[in-house]
Amino acid sequence: MMRASFSRFALVALGGLLTMSCRSSTEPVVSDATFLARWQGQEWQGKASATLLRAPSADTLYLFGNRPVTNSLGSYEEVVRVRVAFHGVGQYPLDSAAVELLEIIGGDGISGSFTGTSSSVGVLDVTAYGGPSGDIQGTVQFDARRARSASSPIIRFENGRFRATVVAASLSDRVVP
């Protein structure tokens, strides 16, 4: 009798624990080195990376997202690049030169390029930053259009969430031949 009661209690406790651990949202969770967003109305998931270029005048953060794509036309890679003068946790307005999405074939052939649309195209919100060589996470969204085509439609990179480990480099690390 005691064994049956304990088994029922254990089963109920396990069920309760599993129920409490379920998420009410269907949104994917950002885990290590992940970049999630919507691009052209479609889910976009790639690998995130971040480089902090340290300089005496100002640090620059480069945030990247890389996603392999395979469709009926073949295979290519999409690369998102966001660049800001960086000072830690906070919001950074993005201008047209701060964002870019490239479609790359064969590792180095650019088949498509999308750039910011105007002087104010979006925002990068860094919500956590563990310092150089630490983790960084946050959100990003921006508007872009096909480069060199002012008449192409504006496409939104939205609901972007990222997490990556920062690789720090310094201008003094550069070797000049």
Secondary structure, DSSP 8 states (H G I E B T S, - for coil): -HHHHHHHHHHHHHHHHHHHHS-S--S----TTEEEEEETTEEEEEEEEEEEEE-SS-EEEEEEEEEEEEETTEEEEEEEEEEEEE-SSEEEEE-GGGEEEEEEETTTEEEEEEEE-SS--EEEEEEEE--TTSEEEEEEEEEEEETT-TTS--EEEEEEEEEEEEEEEEGGG----
